[in-house]
Amino acid sequence: GTMDLRIASIALVHNFTVLTRNLVDFARVPGLAAEDWARS
């Protein structure tokens, strides 16, 4: 949703990795590093 895109854009600007349980929401953002925190 809109908040996911906002989170993704902030993460991209700051070169952060997004921790999430739903990688599908962030998979459409090119260049974004995302990890499933539930599988760690």
CHARMM internal coordinates of N, CA and C (Angstrom, degrees):
IC EDIT
DIST 1 N 1 CA 1.4214
DIST 1 CA 1 C 1.5189
ANGL 1 N 1 CA 1 C 111.67
DIST 1 C 2 N 1.2876
ANGL 1 CA 1 C 2 N 115.19
DIHE 1 N 1 CA 1 C 2 N -168.20
DIST 2 N 2 CA 1.4621
ANGL 1 C 2 N 2 CA 122.31
DIHE 1 CA 1 C 2 N 2 CA -178.40
DIST 2 CA 2 C 1.5261
ANGL 2 N 2 CA 2 C 111.90
DIHE 1 C 2 N 2 CA 2 C -61.96
DIST 2 C 3 N 1.3248
ANGL 2 CA 2 C 3 N 116.98
DIHE 2 N 2 CA 2 C 3 N -41.42
DIST 3 N 3 CA 1.4679
ANGL 2 C 3 N 3 CA 119.61
DIHE 2 CA 2 C 3 N 3 CA -179.93
DIST 3 CA 3 C 1.5288
ANGL 3 N 3 CA 3 C 111.21
DIHE 2 C 3 N 3 CA 3 C -67.32
DIST 3 C 4 N 1.3312
ANGL 3 CA 3 C 4 N 117.36
DIHE 3 N 3 CA 3 C 4 N -34.78
DIST 4 N 4 CA 1.4654
ANGL 3 C 4 N 4 CA 120.14
DIHE 3 CA 3 C 4 N 4 CA 177.18
DIST 4 CA 4 C 1.5213
ANGL 4 N 4 CA 4 C 110.48
DIHE 3 C 4 N 4 CA 4 C -62.73
DIST 4 C 5 N 1.3210
ANGL 4 CA 4 C 5 N 117.00
DIHE 4 N 4 CA 4 C 5 N -41.53
DIST 5 N 5 CA 1.4642
ANGL 4 C 5 N 5 CA 120.37
DIHE 4 CA 4 C 5 N 5 CA 178.45
DIST 5 CA 5 C 1.5231
ANGL 5 N 5 CA 5 C 111.35
DIHE 4 C 5 N 5 CA 5 C -67.09
DIST 5 C 6 N 1.3058
ANGL 5 CA 5 C 6 N 116.80
DIHE 5 N 5 CA 5 C 6 N -35.59
DIST 6 N 6 CA 1.4674
ANGL 5 C 6 N 6 CA 120.47
DIHE 5 CA 5 C 6 N 6 CA 176.96
DIST 6 CA 6 C 1.5320
ANGL 6 N 6 CA 6 C 110.34
DIHE 5 C 6 N 6 CA 6 C -65.27
DIST 6 C 7 N 1.3196
ANGL 6 CA 6 C 7 N 116.23
DIHE 6 N 6 CA 6 C 7 N -45.35
DIST 7 N 7 CA 1.4656
ANGL 6 C 7 N 7 CA 121.06
DIHE 6 CA 6 C 7 N 7 CA 177.46
DIST 7 CA 7 C 1.5226
ANGL 7 N 7 CA 7 C 110.08
DIHE 6 C 7 N 7 CA 7 C -60.96
DIST 7 C 8 N 1.3302
ANGL 7 CA 7 C 8 N 116.72
DIHE 7 N 7 CA 7 C 8 N -44.68
DIST 8 N 8 CA 1.4656
ANGL 7 C 8 N 8 CA 121.48
DIHE 7 CA 7 C 8 N 8 CA -179.30
DIST 8 CA 8 C 1.5216
ANGL 8 N 8 CA 8 C 111.40
DIHE 7 C 8 N 8 CA 8 C -62.01
DIST 8 C 9 N 1.3282
ANGL 8 CA 8 C 9 N 117.24
DIHE 8 N 8 CA 8 C 9 N -42.44
DIST 9 N 9 CA 1.4668
ANGL 8 C 9 N 9 CA 119.63
DIHE 8 CA 8 C 9 N 9 CA -178.29
DIST 9 CA 9 C 1.5241
ANGL 9 N 9 CA 9 C 111.28
DIHE 8 C 9 N 9 CA 9 C -66.34
DIST 9 C 10 N 1.3196
ANGL 9 CA 9 C 10 N 117.18
DIHE 9 N 9 CA 9 C 10 N -39.36
DIST 10 N 10 CA 1.4656
ANGL 9 C 10 N 10 CA 120.53
DIHE 9 CA 9 C 10 N 10 CA 177.30
DIST 10 CA 10 C 1.5286
ANGL 10 N 10 CA 10 C 109.98
DIHE 9 C 10 N 10 CA 10 C -65.01
DIST 10 C 11 N 1.3213
ANGL 10 CA 10 C 11 N 116.76
DIHE 10 N 10 CA 10 C 11 N -42.56
DIST 11 N 11 CA 1.4664
ANGL 10 C 11 N 11 CA 120.96
DIHE 10 CA 10 C 11 N 11 CA 179.47
DIST 11 CA 11 C 1.5228
ANGL 11 N 11 CA 11 C 111.08
DIHE 10 C 11 N 11 CA 11 C -62.95
DIST 11 C 12 N 1.3230
ANGL 11 CA 11 C 12 N 117.83
DIHE 11 N 11 CA 11 C 12 N -40.76
DIST 12 N 12 CA 1.4629
ANGL 11 C 12 N 12 CA 121.24
DIHE 11 CA 11 C 12 N 12 CA 179.31
DIST 12 CA 12 C 1.5263
ANGL 12 N 12 CA 12 C 111.71
DIHE 11 C 12 N 12 CA 12 C -64.07
DIST 12 C 13 N 1.3145
ANGL 12 CA 12 C 13 N 116.87
DIHE 12 N 12 CA 12 C 13 N -44.69
DIST 13 N 13 CA 1.4674
ANGL 12 C 13 N 13 CA 121.43
DIHE 12 CA 12 C 13 N 13 CA -178.35
DIST 13 CA 13 C 1.5278
ANGL 13 N 13 CA 13 C 111.03
DIHE 12 C 13 N 13 CA 13 C -61.81
DIST 13 C 14 N 1.3274
ANGL 13 CA 13 C 14 N 116.52
DIHE 13 N 13 CA 13 C 14 N -37.56
DIST 14 N 14 CA 1.4642
ANGL 13 C 14 N 14 CA 120.96
DIHE 13 CA 13 C 14 N 14 CA -176.08
DIST 14 CA 14 C 1.5285
ANGL 14 N 14 CA 14 C 113.11
DIHE 13 C 14 N 14 CA 14 C -98.77
DIST 14 C 15 N 1.3347
ANGL 14 CA 14 C 15 N 116.59
DIHE 14 N 14 CA 14 C 15 N 4.45
DIST 15 N 15 CA 1.4703
ANGL 14 C 15 N 15 CA 122.21
DIHE 14 CA 14 C 15 N 15 CA -179.79
DIST 15 CA 15 C 1.5302
ANGL 15 N 15 CA 15 C 111.58
DIHE 14 C 15 N 15 CA 15 C 58.39
DIST 15 C 16 N 1.3394
ANGL 15 CA 15 C 16 N 115.81
DIHE 15 N 15 CA 15 C 16 N 41.66
DIST 16 N 16 CA 1.4609
ANGL 15 C 16 N 16 CA 122.33
DIHE 15 CA 15 C 16 N 16 CA 178.70
DIST 16 CA 16 C 1.5204
ANGL 16 N 16 CA 16 C 110.38
DIHE 15 C 16 N 16 CA 16 C -92.39
DIST 16 C 17 N 1.3168
ANGL 16 CA 16 C 17 N 116.04
DIHE 16 N 16 CA 16 C 17 N 161.92
DIST 17 N 17 CA 1.4576
ANGL 16 C 17 N 17 CA 123.00
DIHE 16 CA 16 C 17 N 17 CA 169.50
DIST 17 CA 17 C 1.5188
ANGL 17 N 17 CA 17 C 107.59
DIHE 16 C 17 N 17 CA 17 C -102.58
DIST 17 C 18 N 1.3207
ANGL 17 CA 17 C 18 N 116.91
DIHE 17 N 17 CA 17 C 18 N 130.37
DIST 18 N 18 CA 1.4590
ANGL 17 C 18 N 18 CA 122.07
DIHE 17 CA 17 C 18 N 18 CA 178.67
DIST 18 CA 18 C 1.5245
ANGL 18 N 18 CA 18 C 108.56
DIHE 17 C 18 N 18 CA 18 C -86.23
DIST 18 C 19 N 1.3239
ANGL 18 CA 18 C 19 N 116.55
DIHE 18 N 18 CA 18 C 19 N 129.32
DIST 19 N 19 CA 1.4581
ANGL 18 C 19 N 19 CA 121.99
DIHE 18 CA 18 C 19 N 19 CA 174.03
DIST 19 CA 19 C 1.5200
ANGL 19 N 19 CA 19 C 107.90
DIHE 18 C 19 N 19 CA 19 C -101.18
DIST 19 C 20 N 1.3268
ANGL 19 CA 19 C 20 N 116.56
DIHE 19 N 19 CA 19 C 20 N 125.54
DIST 20 N 20 CA 1.4514
ANGL 19 C 20 N 20 CA 121.27
DIHE 19 CA 19 C 20 N 20 CA -174.41
DIST 20 CA 20 C 1.5138
ANGL 20 N 20 CA 20 C 110.47
DIHE 19 C 20 N 20 CA 20 C -150.60
DIST 20 C 21 N 1.3115
ANGL 20 CA 20 C 21 N 117.17
DIHE 20 N 20 CA 20 C 21 N 160.56
DIST 21 N 21 CA 1.4624
ANGL 20 C 21 N 21 CA 121.33
DIHE 20 CA 20 C 21 N 21 CA 171.32
DIST 21 CA 21 C 1.5174
ANGL 21 N 21 CA 21 C 110.74
DIHE 20 C 21 N 21 CA 21 C -94.98
DIST 21 C 22 N 1.3333
ANGL 21 CA 21 C 22 N 117.19
DIHE 21 N 21 CA 21 C 22 N -7.85
DIST 22 N 22 CA 1.4572
ANGL 21 C 22 N 22 CA 120.78
DIHE 21 CA 21 C 22 N 22 CA -176.69
DIST 22 CA 22 C 1.5286
ANGL 22 N 22 CA 22 C 109.89
DIHE 21 C 22 N 22 CA 22 C -126.41
DIST 22 C 23 N 1.3136
ANGL 22 CA 22 C 23 N 116.72
DIHE 22 N 22 CA 22 C 23 N 85.90
DIST 23 N 23 CA 1.4655
ANGL 22 C 23 N 23 CA 121.32
DIHE 22 CA 22 C 23 N 23 CA -178.67
DIST 23 CA 23 C 1.5213
ANGL 23 N 23 CA 23 C 112.57
DIHE 22 C 23 N 23 CA 23 C -65.95
DIST 23 C 24 N 1.3222
ANGL 23 CA 23 C 24 N 117.63
DIHE 23 N 23 CA 23 C 24 N -25.06
DIST 24 N 24 CA 1.4693
ANGL 23 C 24 N 24 CA 121.31
DIHE 23 CA 23 C 24 N 24 CA -178.12
DIST 24 CA 24 C 1.5250
ANGL 24 N 24 CA 24 C 110.84
DIHE 23 C 24 N 24 CA 24 C -58.89
DIST 24 C 25 N 1.3219
ANGL 24 CA 24 C 25 N 117.19
DIHE 24 N 24 CA 24 C 25 N -39.14
DIST 25 N 25 CA 1.4672
ANGL 24 C 25 N 25 CA 120.76
DIHE 24 CA 24 C 25 N 25 CA -178.62
DIST 25 CA 25 C 1.5245
ANGL 25 N 25 CA 25 C 112.22
DIHE 24 C 25 N 25 CA 25 C -63.54
DIST 25 C 26 N 1.3227
ANGL 25 CA 25 C 26 N 117.48
DIHE 25 N 25 CA 25 C 26 N -29.74
DIST 26 N 26 CA 1.4537
ANGL 25 C 26 N 26 CA 121.25
DIHE 25 CA 25 C 26 N 26 CA -175.80
DIST 26 CA 26 C 1.5234
ANGL 26 N 26 CA 26 C 113.25
DIHE 25 C 26 N 26 CA 26 C -102.51
DIST 26 C 27 N 1.3243
ANGL 26 CA 26 C 27 N 118.15
DIHE 26 N 26 CA 26 C 27 N -9.23
DIST 27 N 27 CA 1.4673
ANGL 26 C 27 N 27 CA 122.38
DIHE 26 CA 26 C 27 N 27 CA -177.08
DIST 27 CA 27 C 1.5284
ANGL 27 N 27 CA 27 C 112.31
DIHE 26 C 27 N 27 CA 27 C -64.30
DIST 27 C 28 N 1.3126
ANGL 27 CA 27 C 28 N 117.80
DIHE 27 N 27 CA 27 C 28 N -24.33
DIST 28 N 28 CA 1.4726
ANGL 27 C 28 N 28 CA 120.54
DIHE 27 CA 27 C 28 N 28 CA -177.73
DIST 28 CA 28 C 1.5253
ANGL 28 N 28 CA 28 C 113.55
DIHE 27 C 28 N 28 CA 28 C -81.55
DIST 28 C 29 N 1.3197
ANGL 28 CA 28 C 29 N 117.56
DIHE 28 N 28 CA 28 C 29 N -2.08
DIST 29 N 29 CA 1.4646
ANGL 28 C 29 N 29 CA 121.45
DIHE 28 CA 28 C 29 N 29 CA -178.89
DIST 29 CA 29 C 1.5286
ANGL 29 N 29 CA 29 C 108.74
DIHE 28 C 29 N 29 CA 29 C -97.51
DIST 29 C 30 N 1.3357
ANGL 29 CA 29 C 30 N 117.40
DIHE 29 N 29 CA 29 C 30 N 108.54
DIST 30 N 30 CA 1.4693
ANGL 29 C 30 N 30 CA 120.30
DIHE 29 CA 29 C 30 N 30 CA -178.31
DIST 30 CA 30 C 1.5280
ANGL 30 N 30 CA 30 C 112.26
DIHE 29 C 30 N 30 CA 30 C -63.45
DIST 30 C 31 N 1.3207
ANGL 30 CA 30 C 31 N 115.75
DIHE 30 N 30 CA 30 C 31 N 135.99
DIST 31 N 31 CA 1.4531
ANGL 30 C 31 N 31 CA 120.75
DIHE 30 CA 30 C 31 N 31 CA 175.69
DIST 31 CA 31 C 1.5162
ANGL 31 N 31 CA 31 C 115.28
DIHE 30 C 31 N 31 CA 31 C 83.74
DIST 31 C 32 N 1.3235
ANGL 31 CA 31 C 32 N 117.56
DIHE 31 N 31 CA 31 C 32 N -3.63
DIST 32 N 32 CA 1.4623
ANGL 31 C 32 N 32 CA 120.72
DIHE 31 CA 31 C 32 N 32 CA -177.71
DIST 32 CA 32 C 1.5250
ANGL 32 N 32 CA 32 C 110.43
DIHE 31 C 32 N 32 CA 32 C -83.79
DIST 32 C 33 N 1.3211
ANGL 32 CA 32 C 33 N 116.38
DIHE 32 N 32 CA 32 C 33 N 130.82
DIST 33 N 33 CA 1.4641
ANGL 32 C 33 N 33 CA 121.28
DIHE 32 CA 32 C 33 N 33 CA 173.40
DIST 33 CA 33 C 1.5249
ANGL 33 N 33 CA 33 C 107.97
DIHE 32 C 33 N 33 CA 33 C -89.18
DIST 33 C 34 N 1.3271
ANGL 33 CA 33 C 34 N 116.08
DIHE 33 N 33 CA 33 C 34 N 123.93
DIST 34 N 34 CA 1.4625
ANGL 33 C 34 N 34 CA 120.72
DIHE 33 CA 33 C 34 N 34 CA 179.94
DIST 34 CA 34 C 1.5204
ANGL 34 N 34 CA 34 C 109.25
DIHE 33 C 34 N 34 CA 34 C -138.84
DIST 34 C 35 N 1.3218
ANGL 34 CA 34 C 35 N 115.76
DIHE 34 N 34 CA 34 C 35 N 141.61
DIST 35 N 35 CA 1.4591
ANGL 34 C 35 N 35 CA 122.25
DIHE 34 CA 34 C 35 N 35 CA 179.00
DIST 35 CA 35 C 1.5170
ANGL 35 N 35 CA 35 C 109.46
DIHE 34 C 35 N 35 CA 35 C -131.27
DIST 35 C 36 N 1.3267
ANGL 35 CA 35 C 36 N 115.04
DIHE 35 N 35 CA 35 C 36 N 146.00
DIST 36 N 36 CA 1.4613
ANGL 35 C 36 N 36 CA 121.44
DIHE 35 CA 35 C 36 N 36 CA 176.01
DIST 36 CA 36 C 1.5245
ANGL 36 N 36 CA 36 C 107.77
DIHE 35 C 36 N 36 CA 36 C -85.52
DIST 36 C 37 N 1.3111
ANGL 36 CA 36 C 37 N 117.40
DIHE 36 N 36 CA 36 C 37 N 106.92
DIST 37 N 37 CA 1.4629
ANGL 36 C 37 N 37 CA 121.73
DIHE 36 CA 36 C 37 N 37 CA -176.34
DIST 37 CA 37 C 1.5184
ANGL 37 N 37 CA 37 C 111.75
DIHE 36 C 37 N 37 CA 37 C -67.91
DIST 37 C 38 N 1.3244
ANGL 37 CA 37 C 38 N 118.33
DIHE 37 N 37 CA 37 C 38 N -22.35
DIST 38 N 38 CA 1.4601
ANGL 37 C 38 N 38 CA 121.69
DIHE 37 CA 37 C 38 N 38 CA -178.41
DIST 38 CA 38 C 1.5278
ANGL 38 N 38 CA 38 C 111.94
DIHE 37 C 38 N 38 CA 38 C -74.38
DIST 38 C 39 N 1.3346
ANGL 38 CA 38 C 39 N 117.62
DIHE 38 N 38 CA 38 C 39 N -19.84
DIST 39 N 39 CA 1.4656
ANGL 38 C 39 N 39 CA 121.24
DIHE 38 CA 38 C 39 N 39 CA -178.27
DIST 39 CA 39 C 1.5201
ANGL 39 N 39 CA 39 C 112.79
DIHE 38 C 39 N 39 CA 39 C -98.12
DIST 39 C 40 N 1.3075
ANGL 39 CA 39 C 40 N 117.79
DIHE 39 N 39 CA 39 C 40 N 0.83
DIST 40 N 40 CA 1.4739
ANGL 39 C 40 N 40 CA 120.81
DIHE 39 CA 39 C 40 N 40 CA -177.57
DIST 40 CA 40 C 1.5070
ANGL 40 N 40 CA 40 C 111.48
DIHE 39 C 40 N 40 CA 40 C -74.45
END
COOR INIT
IC SEED 1 N 1 CA 1 C
IC BUILD
